[in-house]
Amino acid sequence: MKELIDRLKAEGLTEQQAYKAIEIIKNFAREKFPLFGGAIDKLFDKYSKKDEDDFMP
């Protein structure tokens, strides 16, 4: 996921915008392929930014 975030940032997005873009893509994929919703969640959650990664409250 870091590689994808880095690519999005290289295209001019901020880190927050990159994470939001990925969240939108995840939700889109879940809507279009509801049968694979669990697998999509696992894939994105495995590589997503964790709340504990944020050192600022």
PDB file of N, H, CA, C and O in Angstrom:
ATOM      1  N   MET A   1       0.824  -1.181   0.000  1.00  0.00           N
ATOM      2  CA  MET A   1       0.000   0.000   0.000  1.00  0.00           C
ATOM      3  C   MET A   1       0.869   1.245   0.000  1.00  0.00           C
ATOM      4  O   MET A   1       0.496   2.257  -0.593  1.00  0.00           O
ATOM      5  N   LYS A   2       2.014   1.190   0.650  1.00  0.00           N
ATOM      6  H   LYS A   2       2.317   0.368   1.132  1.00  0.00           H
ATOM      7  CA  LYS A   2       2.907   2.344   0.688  1.00  0.00           C
ATOM      8  C   LYS A   2       3.324   2.743  -0.726  1.00  0.00           C
ATOM      9  O   LYS A   2       3.413   3.931  -1.039  1.00  0.00           O
ATOM     10  N   GLU A   3       3.576   1.763  -1.570  1.00  0.00           N
ATOM     11  H   GLU A   3       3.503   0.798  -1.316  1.00  0.00           H
ATOM     12  CA  GLU A   3       3.967   2.062  -2.944  1.00  0.00           C
ATOM     13  C   GLU A   3       2.844   2.817  -3.680  1.00  0.00           C
ATOM     14  O   GLU A   3       3.104   3.764  -4.421  1.00  0.00           O
ATOM     15  N   LEU A   4       1.614   2.386  -3.464  1.00  0.00           N
ATOM     16  H   LEU A   4       1.404   1.616  -2.861  1.00  0.00           H
ATOM     17  CA  LEU A   4       0.487   3.067  -4.096  1.00  0.00           C
ATOM     18  C   LEU A   4       0.328   4.478  -3.549  1.00  0.00           C
ATOM     19  O   LEU A   4       0.088   5.413  -4.312  1.00  0.00           O
ATOM     20  N   ILE A   5       0.457   4.640  -2.246  1.00  0.00           N
ATOM     21  H   ILE A   5       0.652   3.881  -1.626  1.00  0.00           H
ATOM     22  CA  ILE A   5       0.385   5.967  -1.630  1.00  0.00           C
ATOM     23  C   ILE A   5       1.478   6.861  -2.214  1.00  0.00           C
ATOM     24  O   ILE A   5       1.222   8.013  -2.563  1.00  0.00           O
ATOM     25  N   ASP A   6       2.688   6.330  -2.317  1.00  0.00           N
ATOM     26  H   ASP A   6       2.895   5.394  -2.033  1.00  0.00           H
ATOM     27  CA  ASP A   6       3.806   7.099  -2.867  1.00  0.00           C
ATOM     28  C   ASP A   6       3.542   7.514  -4.320  1.00  0.00           C
ATOM     29  O   ASP A   6       3.876   8.629  -4.720  1.00  0.00           O
ATOM     30  N   ARG A   7       2.953   6.626  -5.093  1.00  0.00           N
ATOM     31  H   ARG A   7       2.682   5.720  -4.768  1.00  0.00           H
ATOM     32  CA  ARG A   7       2.641   6.966  -6.489  1.00  0.00           C
ATOM     33  C   ARG A   7       1.600   8.071  -6.574  1.00  0.00           C
ATOM     34  O   ARG A   7       1.712   8.989  -7.387  1.00  0.00           O
ATOM     35  N   LEU A   8       0.593   7.971  -5.728  1.00  0.00           N
ATOM     36  H   LEU A   8       0.502   7.226  -5.067  1.00  0.00           H
ATOM     37  CA  LEU A   8      -0.436   9.008  -5.718  1.00  0.00           C
ATOM     38  C   LEU A   8       0.144  10.344  -5.275  1.00  0.00           C
ATOM     39  O   LEU A   8      -0.212  11.390  -5.818  1.00  0.00           O
ATOM     40  N   LYS A   9       1.026  10.312  -4.302  1.00  0.00           N
ATOM     41  H   LYS A   9       1.315   9.463  -3.861  1.00  0.00           H
ATOM     42  CA  LYS A   9       1.673  11.539  -3.846  1.00  0.00           C
ATOM     43  C   LYS A   9       2.563  12.117  -4.943  1.00  0.00           C
ATOM     44  O   LYS A   9       2.646  13.336  -5.095  1.00  0.00           O
ATOM     45  N   ALA A  10       3.225  11.256  -5.707  1.00  0.00           N
ATOM     46  H   ALA A  10       3.157  10.266  -5.584  1.00  0.00           H
ATOM     47  CA  ALA A  10       4.070  11.711  -6.808  1.00  0.00           C
ATOM     48  C   ALA A  10       3.241  12.398  -7.895  1.00  0.00           C
ATOM     49  O   ALA A  10       3.755  13.220  -8.654  1.00  0.00           O
ATOM     50  N   GLU A  11       1.964  12.055  -7.959  1.00  0.00           N
ATOM     51  H   GLU A  11       1.546  11.388  -7.342  1.00  0.00           H
ATOM     52  CA  GLU A  11       1.063  12.670  -8.933  1.00  0.00           C
ATOM     53  C   GLU A  11       0.457  13.971  -8.408  1.00  0.00           C
ATOM     54  O   GLU A  11      -0.346  14.607  -9.091  1.00  0.00           O
ATOM     55  N   GLY A  12       0.842  14.364  -7.194  1.00  0.00           N
ATOM     56  H   GLY A  12       1.494  13.847  -6.639  1.00  0.00           H
ATOM     57  CA  GLY A  12       0.409  15.648  -6.669  1.00  0.00           C
ATOM     58  C   GLY A  12      -0.598  15.606  -5.537  1.00  0.00           C
ATOM     59  O   GLY A  12      -1.008  16.658  -5.045  1.00  0.00           O
ATOM     60  N   LEU A  13      -1.009  14.421  -5.108  1.00  0.00           N
ATOM     61  H   LEU A  13      -0.677  13.567  -5.508  1.00  0.00           H
ATOM     62  CA  LEU A  13      -1.947  14.324  -3.999  1.00  0.00           C
ATOM     63  C   LEU A  13      -1.201  14.413  -2.671  1.00  0.00           C
ATOM     64  O   LEU A  13      -0.044  14.007  -2.563  1.00  0.00           O
ATOM     65  N   THR A  14      -1.883  14.950  -1.666  1.00  0.00           N
ATOM     66  H   THR A  14      -2.823  15.279  -1.753  1.00  0.00           H
ATOM     67  CA  THR A  14      -1.315  14.912  -0.323  1.00  0.00           C
ATOM     68  C   THR A  14      -1.507  13.497   0.211  1.00  0.00           C
ATOM     69  O   THR A  14      -2.228  12.694  -0.381  1.00  0.00           O
ATOM     70  N   GLU A  15      -0.863  13.200   1.322  1.00  0.00           N
ATOM     71  H   GLU A  15      -0.277  13.852   1.803  1.00  0.00           H
ATOM     72  CA  GLU A  15      -1.010  11.866   1.905  1.00  0.00           C
ATOM     73  C   GLU A  15      -2.470  11.607   2.288  1.00  0.00           C
ATOM     74  O   GLU A  15      -2.983  10.513   2.054  1.00  0.00           O
ATOM     75  N   GLN A  16      -3.131  12.588   2.867  1.00  0.00           N
ATOM     76  H   GLN A  16      -2.714  13.477   3.057  1.00  0.00           H
ATOM     77  CA  GLN A  16      -4.539  12.434   3.233  1.00  0.00           C
ATOM     78  C   GLN A  16      -5.405  12.200   2.004  1.00  0.00           C
ATOM     79  O   GLN A  16      -6.311  11.367   2.032  1.00  0.00           O
ATOM     80  N   GLN A  17      -5.137  12.922   0.935  1.00  0.00           N
ATOM     81  H   GLN A  17      -4.401  13.598   0.912  1.00  0.00           H
ATOM     82  CA  GLN A  17      -5.896  12.740  -0.296  1.00  0.00           C
ATOM     83  C   GLN A  17      -5.659  11.351  -0.880  1.00  0.00           C
ATOM     84  O   GLN A  17      -6.585  10.726  -1.396  1.00  0.00           O
ATOM     85  N   ALA A  18      -4.431  10.872  -0.800  1.00  0.00           N
ATOM     86  H   ALA A  18      -3.679  11.379  -0.380  1.00  0.00           H
ATOM     87  CA  ALA A  18      -4.105   9.540  -1.320  1.00  0.00           C
ATOM     88  C   ALA A  18      -4.869   8.465  -0.560  1.00  0.00           C
ATOM     89  O   ALA A  18      -5.439   7.558  -1.165  1.00  0.00           O
ATOM     90  N   TYR A  19      -4.880   8.567   0.776  1.00  0.00           N
ATOM     91  H   TYR A  19      -4.417   9.304   1.267  1.00  0.00           H
ATOM     92  CA  TYR A  19      -5.624   7.589   1.565  1.00  0.00           C
ATOM     93  C   TYR A  19      -7.119   7.666   1.270  1.00  0.00           C
ATOM     94  O   TYR A  19      -7.793   6.637   1.221  1.00  0.00           O
ATOM     95  N   LYS A  20      -7.639   8.863   1.075  1.00  0.00           N
ATOM     96  H   LYS A  20      -7.092   9.699   1.114  1.00  0.00           H
ATOM     97  CA  LYS A  20      -9.054   9.031   0.756  1.00  0.00           C
ATOM     98  C   LYS A  20      -9.365   8.419  -0.612  1.00  0.00           C
ATOM     99  O   LYS A  20     -10.401   7.779  -0.788  1.00  0.00           O
ATOM    100  N   ALA A  21      -8.474   8.616  -1.570  1.00  0.00           N
ATOM    101  H   ALA A  21      -7.632   9.136  -1.428  1.00  0.00           H
ATOM    102  CA  ALA A  21      -8.661   8.035  -2.901  1.00  0.00           C
ATOM    103  C   ALA A  21      -8.723   6.508  -2.825  1.00  0.00           C
ATOM    104  O   ALA A  21      -9.551   5.878  -3.484  1.00  0.00           O
ATOM    105  N   ILE A  22      -7.855   5.934  -2.031  1.00  0.00           N
ATOM    106  H   ILE A  22      -7.182   6.445  -1.496  1.00  0.00           H
ATOM    107  CA  ILE A  22      -7.851   4.472  -1.883  1.00  0.00           C
ATOM    108  C   ILE A  22      -9.135   3.999  -1.210  1.00  0.00           C
ATOM    109  O   ILE A  22      -9.686   2.961  -1.575  1.00  0.00           O
ATOM    110  N   GLU A  23      -9.609   4.762  -0.227  1.00  0.00           N
ATOM    111  H   GLU A  23      -9.161   5.605   0.070  1.00  0.00           H
ATOM    112  CA  GLU A  23     -10.863   4.415   0.439  1.00  0.00           C
ATOM    113  C   GLU A  23     -12.024   4.453  -0.555  1.00  0.00           C
ATOM    114  O   GLU A  23     -12.899   3.588  -0.520  1.00  0.00           O
ATOM    115  N   ILE A  24     -12.034   5.436  -1.425  1.00  0.00           N
ATOM    116  H   ILE A  24     -11.324   6.139  -1.454  1.00  0.00           H
ATOM    117  CA  ILE A  24     -13.085   5.541  -2.441  1.00  0.00           C
ATOM    118  C   ILE A  24     -13.026   4.352  -3.392  1.00  0.00           C
ATOM    119  O   ILE A  24     -14.061   3.784  -3.742  1.00  0.00           O
ATOM    120  N   ILE A  25     -11.830   3.976  -3.807  1.00  0.00           N
ATOM    121  H   ILE A  25     -10.990   4.437  -3.523  1.00  0.00           H
ATOM    122  CA  ILE A  25     -11.661   2.824  -4.704  1.00  0.00           C
ATOM    123  C   ILE A  25     -12.139   1.548  -4.018  1.00  0.00           C
ATOM    124  O   ILE A  25     -12.813   0.722  -4.633  1.00  0.00           O
ATOM    125  N   LYS A  26     -11.790   1.392  -2.752  1.00  0.00           N
ATOM    126  H   LYS A  26     -11.243   2.063  -2.252  1.00  0.00           H
ATOM    127  CA  LYS A  26     -12.222   0.215  -1.986  1.00  0.00           C
ATOM    128  C   LYS A  26     -13.740   0.150  -1.947  1.00  0.00           C
ATOM    129  O   LYS A  26     -14.323  -0.901  -2.217  1.00  0.00           O
ATOM    130  N   ASN A  27     -14.381   1.251  -1.618  1.00  0.00           N
ATOM    131  H   ASN A  27     -13.908   2.105  -1.398  1.00  0.00           H
ATOM    132  CA  ASN A  27     -15.843   1.272  -1.534  1.00  0.00           C
ATOM    133  C   ASN A  27     -16.489   1.020  -2.891  1.00  0.00           C
ATOM    134  O   ASN A  27     -17.511   0.339  -2.976  1.00  0.00           O
ATOM    135  N   PHE A  28     -15.900   1.564  -3.946  1.00  0.00           N
ATOM    136  H   PHE A  28     -15.070   2.117  -3.877  1.00  0.00           H
ATOM    137  CA  PHE A  28     -16.397   1.341  -5.295  1.00  0.00           C
ATOM    138  C   PHE A  28     -16.326  -0.150  -5.648  1.00  0.00           C
ATOM    139  O   PHE A  28     -17.287  -0.718  -6.168  1.00  0.00           O
ATOM    140  N   ALA A  29     -15.196  -0.767  -5.362  1.00  0.00           N
ATOM    141  H   ALA A  29     -14.416  -0.306  -4.939  1.00  0.00           H
ATOM    142  CA  ALA A  29     -15.020  -2.192  -5.669  1.00  0.00           C
ATOM    143  C   ALA A  29     -16.023  -3.037  -4.886  1.00  0.00           C
ATOM    144  O   ALA A  29     -16.570  -4.001  -5.420  1.00  0.00           O
ATOM    145  N   ARG A  30     -16.266  -2.684  -3.629  1.00  0.00           N
ATOM    146  H   ARG A  30     -15.821  -1.900  -3.195  1.00  0.00           H
ATOM    147  CA  ARG A  30     -17.231  -3.429  -2.814  1.00  0.00           C
ATOM    148  C   ARG A  30     -18.641  -3.295  -3.372  1.00  0.00           C
ATOM    149  O   ARG A  30     -19.409  -4.257  -3.350  1.00  0.00           O
ATOM    150  N   GLU A  31     -18.990  -2.107  -3.876  1.00  0.00           N
ATOM    151  H   GLU A  31     -18.366  -1.326  -3.894  1.00  0.00           H
ATOM    152  CA  GLU A  31     -20.320  -1.901  -4.459  1.00  0.00           C
ATOM    153  C   GLU A  31     -20.483  -2.685  -5.760  1.00  0.00           C
ATOM    154  O   GLU A  31     -21.532  -3.284  -5.998  1.00  0.00           O
ATOM    155  N   LYS A  32     -19.459  -2.683  -6.591  1.00  0.00           N
ATOM    156  H   LYS A  32     -18.607  -2.196  -6.398  1.00  0.00           H
ATOM    157  CA  LYS A  32     -19.531  -3.338  -7.898  1.00  0.00           C
ATOM    158  C   LYS A  32     -19.413  -4.858  -7.795  1.00  0.00           C
ATOM    159  O   LYS A  32     -19.948  -5.582  -8.635  1.00  0.00           O
ATOM    160  N   PHE A  33     -18.715  -5.339  -6.768  1.00  0.00           N
ATOM    161  H   PHE A  33     -18.280  -4.751  -6.086  1.00  0.00           H
ATOM    162  CA  PHE A  33     -18.477  -6.767  -6.599  1.00  0.00           C
ATOM    163  C   PHE A  33     -18.827  -7.191  -5.172  1.00  0.00           C
ATOM    164  O   PHE A  33     -17.945  -7.590  -4.412  1.00  0.00           O
ATOM    165  N   PRO A  34     -20.114  -7.106  -4.803  1.00  0.00           N
ATOM    166  CA  PRO A  34     -20.503  -7.399  -3.425  1.00  0.00           C
ATOM    167  C   PRO A  34     -20.158  -8.822  -2.982  1.00  0.00           C
ATOM    168  O   PRO A  34     -19.933  -9.067  -1.796  1.00  0.00           O
ATOM    169  N   LEU A  35     -20.118  -9.744  -3.918  1.00  0.00           N
ATOM    170  H   LEU A  35     -20.301  -9.545  -4.880  1.00  0.00           H
ATOM    171  CA  LEU A  35     -19.772 -11.119  -3.590  1.00  0.00           C
ATOM    172  C   LEU A  35     -18.353 -11.209  -3.017  1.00  0.00           C
ATOM    173  O   LEU A  35     -18.055 -12.098  -2.220  1.00  0.00           O
ATOM    174  N   PHE A  36     -17.498 -10.299  -3.422  1.00  0.00           N
ATOM    175  H   PHE A  36     -17.740  -9.577  -4.070  1.00  0.00           H
ATOM    176  CA  PHE A  36     -16.108 -10.305  -2.979  1.00  0.00           C
ATOM    177  C   PHE A  36     -15.833  -9.269  -1.895  1.00  0.00           C
ATOM    178  O   PHE A  36     -14.675  -8.960  -1.613  1.00  0.00           O
ATOM    179  N   GLY A  37     -16.890  -8.731  -1.285  1.00  0.00           N
ATOM    180  H   GLY A  37     -17.830  -8.982  -1.514  1.00  0.00           H
ATOM    181  CA  GLY A  37     -16.750  -7.677  -0.287  1.00  0.00           C
ATOM    182  C   GLY A  37     -15.786  -8.032   0.836  1.00  0.00           C
ATOM    183  O   GLY A  37     -14.954  -7.210   1.220  1.00  0.00           O
ATOM    184  N   GLY A  38     -15.887  -9.237   1.361  1.00  0.00           N
ATOM    185  H   GLY A  38     -16.563  -9.904   1.049  1.00  0.00           H
ATOM    186  CA  GLY A  38     -14.992  -9.666   2.446  1.00  0.00           C
ATOM    187  C   GLY A  38     -13.546  -9.725   1.998  1.00  0.00           C
ATOM    188  O   GLY A  38     -12.650  -9.296   2.725  1.00  0.00           O
ATOM    189  N   ALA A  39     -13.317 -10.247   0.822  1.00  0.00           N
ATOM    190  H   ALA A  39     -14.045 -10.595   0.232  1.00  0.00           H
ATOM    191  CA  ALA A  39     -11.952 -10.343   0.299  1.00  0.00           C
ATOM    192  C   ALA A  39     -11.374  -8.957   0.035  1.00  0.00           C
ATOM    193  O   ALA A  39     -10.199  -8.704   0.301  1.00  0.00           O
ATOM    194  N   ILE A  40     -12.200  -8.072  -0.483  1.00  0.00           N
ATOM    195  H   ILE A  40     -13.154  -8.277  -0.699  1.00  0.00           H
ATOM    196  CA  ILE A  40     -11.750  -6.702  -0.753  1.00  0.00           C
ATOM    197  C   ILE A  40     -11.379  -6.014   0.549  1.00  0.00           C
ATOM    198  O   ILE A  40     -10.349  -5.345   0.638  1.00  0.00           O
ATOM    199  N   ASP A  41     -12.232  -6.184   1.565  1.00  0.00           N
ATOM    200  H   ASP A  41     -13.068  -6.727   1.492  1.00  0.00           H
ATOM    201  CA  ASP A  41     -11.925  -5.594   2.872  1.00  0.00           C
ATOM    202  C   ASP A  41     -10.609  -6.113   3.419  1.00  0.00           C
ATOM    203  O   ASP A  41      -9.780  -5.339   3.897  1.00  0.00           O
ATOM    204  N   LYS A  42     -10.415  -7.419   3.350  1.00  0.00           N
ATOM    205  H   LYS A  42     -11.088  -8.049   2.961  1.00  0.00           H
ATOM    206  CA  LYS A  42      -9.175  -8.009   3.864  1.00  0.00           C
ATOM    207  C   LYS A  42      -7.957  -7.483   3.111  1.00  0.00           C
ATOM    208  O   LYS A  42      -6.933  -7.169   3.718  1.00  0.00           O
ATOM    209  N   LEU A  43      -8.068  -7.390   1.810  1.00  0.00           N
ATOM    210  H   LEU A  43      -8.899  -7.645   1.317  1.00  0.00           H
ATOM    211  CA  LEU A  43      -6.951  -6.908   1.005  1.00  0.00           C
ATOM    212  C   LEU A  43      -6.588  -5.480   1.380  1.00  0.00           C
ATOM    213  O   LEU A  43      -5.423  -5.178   1.639  1.00  0.00           O
ATOM    214  N   PHE A  44      -7.575  -4.609   1.409  1.00  0.00           N
ATOM    215  H   PHE A  44      -8.522  -4.854   1.199  1.00  0.00           H
ATOM    216  CA  PHE A  44      -7.304  -3.203   1.709  1.00  0.00           C
ATOM    217  C   PHE A  44      -6.935  -2.992   3.167  1.00  0.00           C
ATOM    218  O   PHE A  44      -6.054  -2.186   3.464  1.00  0.00           O
ATOM    219  N   ASP A  45      -7.591  -3.700   4.086  1.00  0.00           N
ATOM    220  H   ASP A  45      -8.307  -4.355   3.844  1.00  0.00           H
ATOM    221  CA  ASP A  45      -7.292  -3.531   5.504  1.00  0.00           C
ATOM    222  C   ASP A  45      -5.891  -4.009   5.846  1.00  0.00           C
ATOM    223  O   ASP A  45      -5.228  -3.442   6.713  1.00  0.00           O
ATOM    224  N   LYS A  46      -5.449  -5.043   5.169  1.00  0.00           N
ATOM    225  H   LYS A  46      -5.988  -5.504   4.464  1.00  0.00           H
ATOM    226  CA  LYS A  46      -4.111  -5.575   5.428  1.00  0.00           C
ATOM    227  C   LYS A  46      -3.039  -4.538   5.117  1.00  0.00           C
ATOM    228  O   LYS A  46      -2.008  -4.484   5.786  1.00  0.00           O
ATOM    229  N   TYR A  47      -3.283  -3.728   4.112  1.00  0.00           N
ATOM    230  H   TYR A  47      -4.121  -3.772   3.569  1.00  0.00           H
ATOM    231  CA  TYR A  47      -2.276  -2.771   3.669  1.00  0.00           C
ATOM    232  C   TYR A  47      -2.633  -1.315   3.965  1.00  0.00           C
ATOM    233  O   TYR A  47      -1.935  -0.404   3.521  1.00  0.00           O
ATOM    234  N   SER A  48      -3.706  -1.093   4.707  1.00  0.00           N
ATOM    235  H   SER A  48      -4.273  -1.834   5.068  1.00  0.00           H
ATOM    236  CA  SER A  48      -4.115   0.278   4.974  1.00  0.00           C
ATOM    237  C   SER A  48      -3.379   0.865   6.174  1.00  0.00           C
ATOM    238  O   SER A  48      -2.775   0.150   6.974  1.00  0.00           O
ATOM    239  N   LYS A  49      -3.450   2.169   6.270  1.00  0.00           N
ATOM    240  H   LYS A  49      -3.941   2.750   5.620  1.00  0.00           H
ATOM    241  CA  LYS A  49      -2.834   2.879   7.374  1.00  0.00           C
ATOM    242  C   LYS A  49      -3.599   2.561   8.650  1.00  0.00           C
ATOM    243  O   LYS A  49      -4.825   2.670   8.681  1.00  0.00           O
ATOM    244  N   LYS A  50      -2.898   2.174   9.686  1.00  0.00           N
ATOM    245  H   LYS A  50      -1.902   2.085   9.660  1.00  0.00           H
ATOM    246  CA  LYS A  50      -3.519   1.858  10.959  1.00  0.00           C
ATOM    247  C   LYS A  50      -3.569   3.102  11.831  1.00  0.00           C
ATOM    248  O   LYS A  50      -2.695   3.965  11.740  1.00  0.00           O
ATOM    249  N   ASP A  51      -4.587   3.196  12.673  1.00  0.00           N
ATOM    250  H   ASP A  51      -5.297   2.495  12.747  1.00  0.00           H
ATOM    251  CA  ASP A  51      -4.719   4.342  13.564  1.00  0.00           C
ATOM    252  C   ASP A  51      -3.512   4.472  14.483  1.00  0.00           C
ATOM    253  O   ASP A  51      -3.089   5.584  14.799  1.00  0.00           O
ATOM    254  N   GLU A  52      -2.957   3.344  14.914  1.00  0.00           N
ATOM    255  H   GLU A  52      -3.301   2.441  14.657  1.00  0.00           H
ATOM    256  CA  GLU A  52      -1.812   3.411  15.811  1.00  0.00           C
ATOM    257  C   GLU A  52      -0.545   3.900  15.094  1.00  0.00           C
ATOM    258  O   GLU A  52       0.439   4.255  15.743  1.00  0.00           O
ATOM    259  N   ASP A  53      -0.573   3.917  13.741  1.00  0.00           N
ATOM    260  H   ASP A  53      -1.372   3.628  13.214  1.00  0.00           H
ATOM    261  CA  ASP A  53       0.563   4.456  12.999  1.00  0.00           C
ATOM    262  C   ASP A  53       0.649   5.966  13.120  1.00  0.00           C
ATOM    263  O   ASP A  53       1.707   6.549  12.883  1.00  0.00           O
ATOM    264  N   ASP A  54      -0.450   6.602  13.486  1.00  0.00           N
ATOM    265  H   ASP A  54      -1.310   6.128  13.678  1.00  0.00           H
ATOM    266  CA  ASP A  54      -0.508   8.041  13.591  1.00  0.00           C
ATOM    267  C   ASP A  54      -0.034   8.451  14.977  1.00  0.00           C
ATOM    268  O   ASP A  54      -0.693   8.150  15.972  1.00  0.00           O
ATOM    269  N   PHE A  55       1.091   9.130  15.050  1.00  0.00           N
ATOM    270  H   PHE A  55       1.627   9.374  14.242  1.00  0.00           H
ATOM    271  CA  PHE A  55       1.633   9.507  16.341  1.00  0.00           C
ATOM    272  C   PHE A  55       1.033  10.815  16.860  1.00  0.00           C
ATOM    273  O   PHE A  55       1.258  11.186  18.012  1.00  0.00           O
ATOM    274  N   MET A  56       0.285  11.502  16.030  1.00  0.00           N
ATOM    275  H   MET A  56       0.102  11.201  15.094  1.00  0.00           H
ATOM    276  CA  MET A  56      -0.364  12.741  16.450  1.00  0.00           C
ATOM    277  C   MET A  56      -1.833  12.460  16.761  1.00  0.00           C
ATOM    278  O   MET A  56      -2.513  11.822  15.958  1.00  0.00           O
ATOM    279  N   PRO A  57      -2.334  12.917  17.898  1.00  0.00           N
ATOM    280  CA  PRO A  57      -3.754  12.666  18.227  1.00  0.00           C
ATOM    281  C   PRO A  57      -4.682  13.463  17.344  1.00  0.00           C
ATOM    282  O   PRO A  57      -5.901  13.369  17.487  1.00  0.00           O
TER     283      PRO A  57
END
